[in-house]
């Protein structure tokens, strides 16, 4: 998997969150539905708020529980949180950024499975217990050459 390591200082994201249950793989259908139902006006507001790396509209997996996690549609920003949105602070972290290419949502879901089942166990890194980030480029998300990325917070173990 093509990847790079980057370090980011602490930053905030602003967006909308919803609990994503992992029971029976519900998150693999509920998260794509959340994106499908997300108002275009709110998506445009997030694009306007984005002023930090990773830029643009993001998916953020935070506050992991045994049966699920909070999933955010958000933007990294230094701007004030507008009404109707919430703010999440993300700690300074080292990140491994995996480049993903292909149609959503399958390629993103498959990417997470490969990262956690294949790459992470043999990488010399462990999860840093901070939110995970999905970066989405502009363009046709159903295209076989659509570009996105998965950002996993890590700490070196070896």
TIVO-2410 file (N, C-alpha, C; in nm, 3 decimals):
# residues 158
REC num residu      c1      c2      c3 atome chaine
REC   1      X   0.085  -0.117   0.000     N      A
REC   1      X   0.000   0.000   0.000    CA      A
REC   1      X   0.089   0.123   0.000     C      A
REC   2      X   0.066   0.213  -0.093     N      A
REC   2      X   0.145   0.336  -0.103    CA      A
REC   2      X   0.109   0.427   0.014     C      A
REC   3      X   0.212   0.470   0.088     N      A
REC   3      X   0.187   0.553   0.205    CA      A
REC   3      X   0.307   0.645   0.233     C      A
REC   4      X   0.281   0.741   0.320     N      A
REC   4      X   0.386   0.831   0.365    CA      A
REC   4      X   0.361   0.861   0.513     C      A
REC   5      X   0.463   0.905   0.583     N      A
REC   5      X   0.451   0.941   0.724    CA      A
REC   5      X   0.460   1.092   0.735     C      A
REC   6      X   0.365   1.153   0.807     N      A
REC   6      X   0.366   1.298   0.830    CA      A
REC   6      X   0.339   1.325   0.977     C      A
REC   7      X   0.377   1.443   1.022     N      A
REC   7      X   0.348   1.488   1.157    CA      A
REC   7      X   0.262   1.613   1.147     C      A
REC   8      X   0.155   1.619   1.225     N      A
REC   8      X   0.071   1.738   1.232    CA      A
REC   8      X   0.058   1.782   1.377     C      A
REC   9      X   0.069   1.913   1.400     N      A
REC   9      X   0.038   1.969   1.530    CA      A
REC   9      X  -0.111   1.949   1.556     C      A
REC  10      X  -0.152   1.969   1.680     N      A
REC  10      X  -0.293   1.957   1.717    CA      A
REC  10      X  -0.376   2.051   1.629     C      A
REC  11      X  -0.495   2.006   1.595     N      A
REC  11      X  -0.586   2.087   1.514    CA      A
REC  11      X  -0.729   2.049   1.548     C      A
REC  12      X  -0.823   2.122   1.493     N      A
REC  12      X  -0.965   2.096   1.516    CA      A
REC  12      X  -1.036   2.069   1.386     C      A
REC  13      X  -1.143   1.991   1.396     N      A
REC  13      X  -1.234   1.974   1.284    CA      A
REC  13      X  -1.371   2.022   1.330     C      A
REC  14      X  -1.446   2.072   1.235     N      A
REC  14      X  -1.584   2.115   1.259    CA      A
REC  14      X  -1.672   2.037   1.163     C      A
REC  15      X  -1.782   1.987   1.217     N      A
REC  15      X  -1.872   1.910   1.132    CA      A
REC  15      X  -1.993   1.858   1.206     C      A
REC  16      X  -2.044   1.748   1.155     N      A
REC  16      X  -2.163   1.683   1.209    CA      A
REC  16      X  -2.124   1.540   1.243     C      A
REC  17      X  -2.164   1.493   1.361     N      A
REC  17      X  -2.129   1.356   1.400    CA      A
REC  17      X  -2.254   1.272   1.423     C      A
REC  18      X  -2.233   1.142   1.407     N      A
REC  18      X  -2.340   1.045   1.429    CA      A
REC  18      X  -2.274   0.916   1.477     C      A
REC  19      X  -2.338   0.845   1.568     N      A
REC  19      X  -2.283   0.719   1.616    CA      A
REC  19      X  -2.292   0.614   1.506     C      A
REC  20      X  -2.181   0.544   1.482     N      A
REC  20      X  -2.176   0.437   1.381    CA      A
REC  20      X  -2.157   0.304   1.452     C      A
REC  21      X  -2.260   0.223   1.455     N      A
REC  21      X  -2.253   0.092   1.518    CA      A
REC  21      X  -2.169  -0.003   1.433     C      A
REC  22      X  -2.085  -0.084   1.502     N      A
REC  22      X  -2.007  -0.186   1.434    CA      A
REC  22      X  -2.076  -0.322   1.440     C      A
REC  23      X  -2.188  -0.330   1.511     N      A
REC  23      X  -2.260  -0.456   1.528    CA      A
REC  23      X  -2.304  -0.507   1.391     C      A
REC  24      X  -2.265  -0.630   1.361     N      A
REC  24      X  -2.298  -0.694   1.233    CA      A
REC  24      X  -2.253  -0.612   1.112     C      A
REC  25      X  -2.146  -0.531   1.127     N      A
REC  25      X  -2.093  -0.452   1.016    CA      A
REC  25      X  -2.183  -0.338   0.972     C      A
REC  26      X  -2.271  -0.292   1.062     N      A
REC  26      X  -2.366  -0.186   1.027    CA      A
REC  26      X  -2.296  -0.060   0.978     C      A
REC  27      X  -2.175  -0.032   1.028     N      A
REC  27      X  -2.103   0.089   0.986    CA      A
REC  27      X  -2.073   0.088   0.836     C      A
REC  28      X  -2.062  -0.030   0.775     N      A
REC  28      X  -2.033  -0.038   0.631    CA      A
REC  28      X  -2.153   0.004   0.545     C      A
REC  29      X  -2.271   0.010   0.604     N      A
REC  29      X  -2.388   0.061   0.530    CA      A
REC  29      X  -2.433   0.197   0.585     C      A
REC  30      X  -2.422   0.216   0.717     N      A
REC  30      X  -2.471   0.340   0.777    CA      A
REC  30      X  -2.388   0.463   0.740     C      A
REC  31      X  -2.256   0.446   0.731     N      A
REC  31      X  -2.171   0.561   0.696    CA      A
REC  31      X  -2.195   0.605   0.551     C      A
REC  32      X  -2.197   0.514   0.453     N      A
REC  32      X  -2.230   0.560   0.317    CA      A
REC  32      X  -2.368   0.627   0.310     C      A
REC  33      X  -2.463   0.578   0.391     N      A
REC  33      X  -2.596   0.640   0.392    CA      A
REC  33      X  -2.590   0.780   0.452     C      A
REC  34      X  -2.506   0.798   0.554     N      A
REC  34      X  -2.489   0.931   0.613    CA      A
REC  34      X  -2.438   1.029   0.508     C      A
REC  35      X  -2.341   0.985   0.427     N      A
REC  35      X  -2.290   1.071   0.320    CA      A
REC  35      X  -2.400   1.099   0.217     C      A
REC  36      X  -2.476   0.998   0.181     N      A
REC  36      X  -2.581   1.015   0.080    CA      A
REC  36      X  -2.688   1.113   0.128     C      A
REC  37      X  -2.716   1.114   0.258     N      A
REC  37      X  -2.820   1.200   0.315    CA      A
REC  37      X  -2.768   1.338   0.355     C      A
REC  38      X  -2.637   1.359   0.350     N      A
REC  38      X  -2.579   1.484   0.399    CA      A
REC  38      X  -2.619   1.600   0.309     C      A
REC  39      X  -2.675   1.707   0.367     N      A
REC  39      X  -2.721   1.820   0.285    CA      A
REC  39      X  -2.608   1.887   0.206     C      A
REC  40      X  -2.632   1.915   0.080     N      A
REC  40      X  -2.533   1.979  -0.008    CA      A
REC  40      X  -2.491   2.114   0.049     C      A
REC  41      X  -2.584   2.191   0.105     N      A
REC  41      X  -2.549   2.320   0.164    CA      A
REC  41      X  -2.447   2.304   0.278     C      A
REC  42      X  -2.465   2.201   0.361     N      A
REC  42      X  -2.371   2.177   0.470    CA      A
REC  42      X  -2.236   2.133   0.416     C      A
REC  43      X  -2.235   2.055   0.311     N      A
REC  43      X  -2.111   2.013   0.247    CA      A
REC  43      X  -2.034   2.135   0.195     C      A
REC  44      X  -2.106   2.227   0.134     N      A
REC  44      X  -2.044   2.351   0.084    CA      A
REC  44      X  -1.990   2.436   0.199     C      A
REC  45      X  -2.063   2.441   0.312     N      A
REC  45      X  -2.013   2.515   0.429    CA      A
REC  45      X  -1.883   2.455   0.480     C      A
REC  46      X  -1.875   2.322   0.481     N      A
REC  46      X  -1.752   2.257   0.526    CA      A
REC  46      X  -1.636   2.289   0.433     C      A
REC  47      X  -1.662   2.290   0.303     N      A
REC  47      X  -1.556   2.325   0.207    CA      A
REC  47      X  -1.505   2.467   0.234     C      A
REC  48      X  -1.597   2.559   0.267     N      A
REC  48      X  -1.558   2.697   0.296    CA      A
REC  48      X  -1.480   2.707   0.427     C      A
REC  49      X  -1.511   2.621   0.524     N      A
REC  49      X  -1.441   2.623   0.653    CA      A
REC  49      X  -1.299   2.568   0.644     C      A
REC  50      X  -1.277   2.477   0.552     N      A
REC  50      X  -1.149   2.407   0.542    CA      A
REC  50      X  -1.035   2.504   0.515     C      A
REC  51      X  -0.939   2.510   0.610     N      A
REC  51      X  -0.822   2.594   0.589    CA      A
REC  51      X  -0.694   2.531   0.646     C      A
REC  52      X  -0.699   2.400   0.672     N      A
REC  52      X  -0.584   2.327   0.725    CA      A
REC  52      X  -0.566   2.196   0.650     C      A
REC  53      X  -0.448   2.138   0.664     N      A
REC  53      X  -0.420   2.004   0.614    CA      A
REC  53      X  -0.469   1.904   0.718     C      A
REC  54      X  -0.537   1.797   0.684     N      A
REC  54      X  -0.581   1.761   0.549    CA      A
REC  54      X  -0.697   1.849   0.505     C      A
REC  55      X  -0.688   1.899   0.383     N      A
REC  55      X  -0.783   1.998   0.334    CA      A
REC  55      X  -0.907   1.933   0.274     C      A
REC  56      X  -1.013   2.011   0.267     N      A
REC  56      X  -1.136   1.963   0.205    CA      A
REC  56      X  -1.229   1.897   0.304     C      A
REC  57      X  -1.320   1.816   0.251     N      A
REC  57      X  -1.418   1.748   0.334    CA      A
REC  57      X  -1.361   1.614   0.378     C      A
REC  58      X  -1.380   1.583   0.507     N      A
REC  58      X  -1.321   1.466   0.568    CA      A
REC  58      X  -1.427   1.378   0.633     C      A
REC  59      X  -1.395   1.252   0.644     N      A
REC  59      X  -1.467   1.162   0.734    CA      A
REC  59      X  -1.375   1.138   0.851     C      A
REC  60      X  -1.427   1.145   0.974     N      A
REC  60      X  -1.343   1.127   1.092    CA      A
REC  60      X  -1.407   1.023   1.183     C      A
REC  61      X  -1.328   0.922   1.218     N      A
REC  61      X  -1.371   0.817   1.310    CA      A
REC  61      X  -1.310   0.848   1.446     C      A
REC  62      X  -1.395   0.876   1.546     N      A
REC  62      X  -1.346   0.919   1.677    CA      A
REC  62      X  -1.422   0.849   1.788     C      A
REC  63      X  -1.369   0.859   1.908     N      A
REC  63      X  -1.435   0.806   2.027    CA      A
REC  63      X  -1.480   0.662   2.006     C      A
REC  64      X  -1.382   0.574   1.996     N      A
REC  64      X  -1.409   0.433   1.971    CA      A
REC  64      X  -1.468   0.366   2.095     C      A
REC  65      X  -1.573   0.290   2.074     N      A
REC  65      X  -1.637   0.210   2.178    CA      A
REC  65      X  -1.635   0.065   2.131     C      A
REC  66      X  -1.667  -0.027   2.220     N      A
REC  66      X  -1.668  -0.168   2.182    CA      A
REC  66      X  -1.763  -0.195   2.066     C      A
REC  67      X  -1.878  -0.128   2.067     N      A
REC  67      X  -1.981  -0.157   1.966    CA      A
REC  67      X  -1.989  -0.053   1.855     C      A
REC  68      X  -1.898   0.045   1.852     N      A
REC  68      X  -1.904   0.145   1.747    CA      A
REC  68      X  -1.817   0.266   1.777     C      A
REC  69      X  -1.844   0.374   1.705     N      A
REC  69      X  -1.763   0.496   1.717    CA      A
REC  69      X  -1.845   0.613   1.666     C      A
REC  70      X  -1.797   0.733   1.697     N      A
REC  70      X  -1.859   0.854   1.642    CA      A
REC  70      X  -1.798   0.880   1.505     C      A
REC  71      X  -1.884   0.897   1.407     N      A
REC  71      X  -1.837   0.927   1.271    CA      A
REC  71      X  -1.875   1.070   1.238     C      A
REC  72      X  -1.778   1.147   1.193     N      A
REC  72      X  -1.795   1.287   1.160    CA      A
REC  72      X  -1.781   1.309   1.010     C      A
REC  73      X  -1.864   1.394   0.955     N      A
REC  73      X  -1.839   1.455   0.825    CA      A
REC  73      X  -1.796   1.596   0.860     C      A
REC  74      X  -1.673   1.632   0.826     N      A
REC  74      X  -1.613   1.751   0.886    CA      A
REC  74      X  -1.508   1.813   0.795     C      A
REC  75      X  -1.450   1.923   0.845     N      A
REC  75      X  -1.339   1.992   0.779    CA      A
REC  75      X  -1.240   2.038   0.886     C      A
REC  76      X  -1.111   2.028   0.857     N      A
REC  76      X  -1.006   2.078   0.946    CA      A
REC  76      X  -1.001   2.230   0.929     C      A
REC  77      X  -1.007   2.301   1.041     N      A
REC  77      X  -1.018   2.446   1.031    CA      A
REC  77      X  -0.969   2.518   1.156     C      A
REC  78      X  -0.932   2.644   1.138     N      A
REC  78      X  -0.901   2.735   1.248    CA      A
REC  78      X  -1.017   2.830   1.275     C      A
REC  79      X  -1.123   2.819   1.196     N      A
REC  79      X  -1.235   2.912   1.204    CA      A
REC  79      X  -1.331   2.875   1.316     C      A
REC  80      X  -1.417   2.971   1.351     N      A
REC  80      X  -1.518   2.951   1.455    CA      A
REC  80      X  -1.621   2.848   1.411     C      A
REC  81      X  -1.675   2.776   1.508     N      A
REC  81      X  -1.775   2.673   1.480    CA      A
REC  81      X  -1.912   2.739   1.459     C      A
REC  82      X  -1.967   2.726   1.338     N      A
REC  82      X  -2.098   2.786   1.313    CA      A
REC  82      X  -2.212   2.706   1.376     C      A
REC  83      X  -2.326   2.769   1.391     N      A
REC  83      X  -2.444   2.703   1.445    CA      A
REC  83      X  -2.478   2.579   1.362     C      A
REC  84      X  -2.520   2.475   1.430     N      A
REC  84      X  -2.558   2.352   1.362    CA      A
REC  84      X  -2.443   2.254   1.344     C      A
REC  85      X  -2.322   2.294   1.381     N      A
REC  85      X  -2.204   2.208   1.370    CA      A
REC  85      X  -2.142   2.191   1.508     C      A
REC  86      X  -2.054   2.091   1.520     N      A
REC  86      X  -1.980   2.068   1.644    CA      A
REC  86      X  -1.831   2.069   1.613     C      A
REC  87      X  -1.752   2.084   1.720     N      A
REC  87      X  -1.606   2.091   1.705    CA      A
REC  87      X  -1.542   1.972   1.776     C      A
REC  88      X  -1.440   1.914   1.713     N      A
REC  88      X  -1.363   1.805   1.771    CA      A
REC  88      X  -1.216   1.843   1.765     C      A
REC  89      X  -1.148   1.837   1.879     N      A
REC  89      X  -1.005   1.865   1.884    CA      A
REC  89      X  -0.928   1.735   1.862     C      A
REC  90      X  -0.829   1.741   1.775     N      A
REC  90      X  -0.746   1.625   1.742    CA      A
REC  90      X  -0.604   1.654   1.788     C      A
REC  91      X  -0.547   1.564   1.869     N      A
REC  91      X  -0.413   1.591   1.924    CA      A
REC  91      X  -0.303   1.585   1.819     C      A
REC  92      X  -0.192   1.648   1.851     N      A
REC  92      X  -0.073   1.638   1.767    CA      A
REC  92      X  -0.038   1.491   1.752     C      A
REC  93      X  -0.008   1.450   1.631     N      A
REC  93      X   0.019   1.309   1.606    CA      A
REC  93      X   0.111   1.291   1.486     C      A
REC  94      X   0.174   1.175   1.485     N      A
REC  94      X   0.240   1.126   1.365    CA      A
REC  94      X   0.133   1.043   1.293     C      A
REC  95      X   0.126   1.057   1.161     N      A
REC  95      X   0.023   0.990   1.083    CA      A
REC  95      X   0.087   0.910   0.970     C      A
REC  96      X   0.030   0.796   0.943     N      A
REC  96      X   0.063   0.726   0.820    CA      A
REC  96      X  -0.054   0.752   0.726     C      A
REC  97      X  -0.022   0.806   0.609     N      A
REC  97      X  -0.123   0.845   0.512    CA      A
REC  97      X  -0.119   0.748   0.395     C      A
REC  98      X  -0.228   0.674   0.378     N      A
REC  98      X  -0.238   0.576   0.270    CA      A
REC  98      X  -0.315   0.635   0.154     C      A
REC  99      X  -0.255   0.632   0.037     N      A
REC  99      X  -0.324   0.679  -0.084    CA      A
REC  99      X  -0.418   0.570  -0.132     C      A
REC 100      X  -0.540   0.609  -0.163     N      A
REC 100      X  -0.643   0.515  -0.205    CA      A
REC 100      X  -0.692   0.559  -0.343     C      A
REC 101      X  -0.715   0.464  -0.431     N      A
REC 101      X  -0.769   0.496  -0.563    CA      A
REC 101      X  -0.880   0.397  -0.597     C      A
REC 102      X  -0.996   0.451  -0.635     N      A
REC 102      X  -1.107   0.366  -0.675    CA      A
REC 102      X  -1.239   0.422  -0.629     C      A
REC 103      X  -1.345   0.352  -0.665     N      A
REC 103      X  -1.482   0.397  -0.638    CA      A
REC 103      X  -1.519   0.380  -0.491     C      A
REC 104      X  -1.588   0.479  -0.439     N      A
REC 104      X  -1.640   0.477  -0.303    CA      A
REC 104      X  -1.772   0.400  -0.301     C      A
REC 105      X  -1.811   0.344  -0.189     N      A
REC 105      X  -1.739   0.339  -0.062    CA      A
REC 105      X  -1.649   0.217  -0.049     C      A
REC 106      X  -1.659   0.122  -0.141     N      A
REC 106      X  -1.589  -0.006  -0.127    CA      A
REC 106      X  -1.438   0.011  -0.111     C      A
REC 107      X  -1.376   0.097  -0.191     N      A
REC 107      X  -1.230   0.109  -0.184    CA      A
REC 107      X  -1.187   0.164  -0.048     C      A
REC 108      X  -1.265   0.254   0.012     N      A
REC 108      X  -1.231   0.307   0.144    CA      A
REC 108      X  -1.247   0.197   0.250     C      A
REC 109      X  -1.356   0.124   0.244     N      A
REC 109      X  -1.380   0.016   0.340    CA      A
REC 109      X  -1.272  -0.091   0.328     C      A
REC 110      X  -1.240  -0.131   0.206     N      A
REC 110      X  -1.135  -0.230   0.184    CA      A
REC 110      X  -1.000  -0.179   0.233     C      A
REC 111      X  -0.975  -0.049   0.216     N      A
REC 111      X  -0.850   0.010   0.261    CA      A
REC 111      X  -0.833  -0.003   0.412     C      A
REC 112      X  -0.938   0.028   0.487     N      A
REC 112      X  -0.930   0.015   0.633    CA      A
REC 112      X  -0.904  -0.130   0.672     C      A
REC 113      X  -0.972  -0.224   0.610     N      A
REC 113      X  -0.953  -0.366   0.642    CA      A
REC 113      X  -0.807  -0.406   0.617     C      A
REC 114      X  -0.752  -0.367   0.503     N      A
REC 114      X  -0.612  -0.402   0.470    CA      A
REC 114      X  -0.514  -0.336   0.566     C      A
REC 115      X  -0.538  -0.210   0.601     N      A
REC 115      X  -0.447  -0.140   0.692    CA      A
REC 115      X  -0.442  -0.211   0.827     C      A
REC 116      X  -0.559  -0.243   0.883     N      A
REC 116      X  -0.562  -0.302   1.017    CA      A
REC 116      X  -0.528  -0.451   1.018     C      A
REC 117      X  -0.554  -0.522   0.911     N      A
REC 117      X  -0.525  -0.666   0.908    CA      A
REC 117      X  -0.389  -0.700   0.849     C      A
REC 118      X  -0.338  -0.616   0.759     N      A
REC 118      X  -0.212  -0.648   0.691    CA      A
REC 118      X  -0.098  -0.553   0.728     C      A
REC 119      X  -0.118  -0.422   0.707     N      A
REC 119      X  -0.008  -0.328   0.722    CA      A
REC 119      X   0.029  -0.306   0.868     C      A
REC 120      X  -0.067  -0.269   0.951     N      A
REC 120      X  -0.037  -0.230   1.089    CA      A
REC 120      X   0.031  -0.341   1.169     C      A
REC 121      X  -0.014  -0.467   1.163     N      A
REC 121      X   0.050  -0.572   1.244    CA      A
REC 121      X   0.199  -0.595   1.211     C      A
REC 122      X   0.242  -0.564   1.091     N      A
REC 122      X   0.381  -0.590   1.052    CA      A
REC 122      X   0.462  -0.463   1.028     C      A
REC 123      X   0.409  -0.348   1.066     N      A
REC 123      X   0.468  -0.220   1.028    CA      A
REC 123      X   0.574  -0.166   1.124     C      A
REC 124      X   0.573  -0.211   1.250     N      A
REC 124      X   0.659  -0.148   1.350    CA      A
REC 124      X   0.593  -0.026   1.412     C      A
REC 125      X   0.465  -0.007   1.382     N      A
REC 125      X   0.386   0.102   1.441    CA      A
REC 125      X   0.264   0.042   1.509     C      A
REC 126      X   0.207   0.120   1.601     N      A
REC 126      X   0.078   0.085   1.657    CA      A
REC 126      X  -0.013   0.208   1.651     C      A
REC 127      X  -0.140   0.183   1.660     N      A
REC 127      X  -0.239   0.291   1.656    CA      A
REC 127      X  -0.214   0.384   1.774     C      A
REC 128      X  -0.222   0.513   1.751     N      A
REC 128      X  -0.191   0.613   1.855    CA      A
REC 128      X  -0.313   0.653   1.938     C      A
REC 129      X  -0.422   0.583   1.924     N      A
REC 129      X  -0.542   0.610   2.004    CA      A
REC 129      X  -0.590   0.754   1.987     C      A
REC 130      X  -0.598   0.796   1.864     N      A
REC 130      X  -0.653   0.926   1.827    CA      A
REC 130      X  -0.747   0.902   1.708     C      A
REC 131      X  -0.825   1.002   1.670     N      A
REC 131      X  -0.917   0.982   1.557    CA      A
REC 131      X  -0.847   0.944   1.427     C      A
REC 132      X  -0.917   0.867   1.345     N      A
REC 132      X  -0.872   0.832   1.210    CA      A
REC 132      X  -0.943   0.924   1.112     C      A
REC 133      X  -0.877   0.953   1.000     N      A
REC 133      X  -0.932   1.050   0.905    CA      A
REC 133      X  -0.939   0.990   0.766     C      A
REC 134      X  -1.050   1.016   0.700     N      A
REC 134      X  -1.067   0.983   0.559    CA      A
REC 134      X  -1.065   1.115   0.483     C      A
REC 135      X  -0.977   1.126   0.385     N      A
REC 135      X  -0.969   1.246   0.301    CA      A
REC 135      X  -1.032   1.215   0.166     C      A
REC 136      X  -1.115   1.307   0.118     N      A
REC 136      X  -1.183   1.289  -0.010    CA      A
REC 136      X  -1.149   1.404  -0.104     C      A
REC 137      X  -1.107   1.371  -0.224     N      A
REC 137      X  -1.080   1.473  -0.325    CA      A
REC 137      X  -1.211   1.517  -0.389     C      A
REC 138      X  -1.206   1.626  -0.463     N      A
REC 138      X  -1.321   1.665  -0.543    CA      A
REC 138      X  -1.329   1.569  -0.662     C      A
REC 139      X  -1.446   1.550  -0.716     N      A
REC 139      X  -1.459   1.465  -0.833    CA      A
REC 139      X  -1.565   1.358  -0.817     C      A
REC 140      X  -1.571   1.272  -0.912     N      A
REC 140      X  -1.671   1.166  -0.918    CA      A
REC 140      X  -1.629   1.050  -0.829     C      A
REC 141      X  -1.694   1.035  -0.714     N      A
REC 141      X  -1.658   0.931  -0.618    CA      A
REC 141      X  -1.687   0.790  -0.668     C      A
REC 142      X  -1.762   0.777  -0.776     N      A
REC 142      X  -1.789   0.644  -0.831    CA      A
REC 142      X  -1.690   0.605  -0.940     C      A
REC 143      X  -1.597   0.694  -0.971     N      A
REC 143      X  -1.498   0.669  -1.076    CA      A
REC 143      X  -1.393   0.567  -1.029     C      A
REC 144      X  -1.347   0.480  -1.117     N      A
REC 144      X  -1.243   0.385  -1.079    CA      A
REC 144      X  -1.107   0.450  -1.052     C      A
REC 145      X  -1.089   0.578  -1.092     N      A
REC 145      X  -0.963   0.646  -1.064    CA      A
REC 145      X  -0.980   0.762  -0.964     C      A
REC 146      X  -1.091   0.758  -0.887     N      A
REC 146      X  -1.113   0.858  -0.783    CA      A
REC 146      X  -1.005   0.846  -0.675     C      A
REC 147      X  -0.953   0.962  -0.630     N      A
REC 147      X  -0.845   0.965  -0.532    CA      A
REC 147      X  -0.896   1.002  -0.393     C      A
REC 148      X  -0.850   0.930  -0.294     N      A
REC 148      X  -0.881   0.959  -0.155    CA      A
REC 148      X  -0.763   0.911  -0.070     C      A
REC 149      X  -0.774   0.924   0.062     N      A
REC 149      X  -0.665   0.880   0.149    CA      A
REC 149      X  -0.720   0.845   0.286     C      A
REC 150      X  -0.649   0.758   0.354     N      A
REC 150      X  -0.679   0.723   0.493    CA      A
REC 150      X  -0.560   0.767   0.578     C      A
REC 151      X  -0.589   0.844   0.683     N      A
REC 151      X  -0.488   0.894   0.775    CA      A
REC 151      X  -0.505   0.818   0.908     C      A
REC 152      X  -0.402   0.743   0.947     N      A
REC 152      X  -0.406   0.666   1.072    CA      A
REC 152      X  -0.300   0.724   1.166     C      A
REC 153      X  -0.341   0.763   1.290     N      A
REC 153      X  -0.243   0.814   1.387    CA      A
REC 153      X  -0.161   0.697   1.441     C      A
REC 154      X  -0.029   0.712   1.444     N      A
REC 154      X   0.057   0.602   1.484    CA      A
REC 154      X   0.169   0.646   1.577     C      A
REC 155      X   0.222   0.548   1.651     N      A
REC 155      X   0.345   0.564   1.726    CA      A
REC 155      X   0.436   0.447   1.690     C      A
REC 156      X   0.565   0.474   1.684     N      A
REC 156      X   0.664   0.372   1.649    CA      A
REC 156      X   0.679   0.275   1.765     C      A
REC 157      X   0.681   0.145   1.737     N      A
REC 157      X   0.695   0.045   1.843    CA      A
REC 157      X   0.834  -0.017   1.845     C      A
REC 158      X   0.906  -0.006   1.735     N      A
REC 158      X   1.039  -0.069   1.726    CA      A
REC 158      X   1.145   0.038   1.716     C      A
***
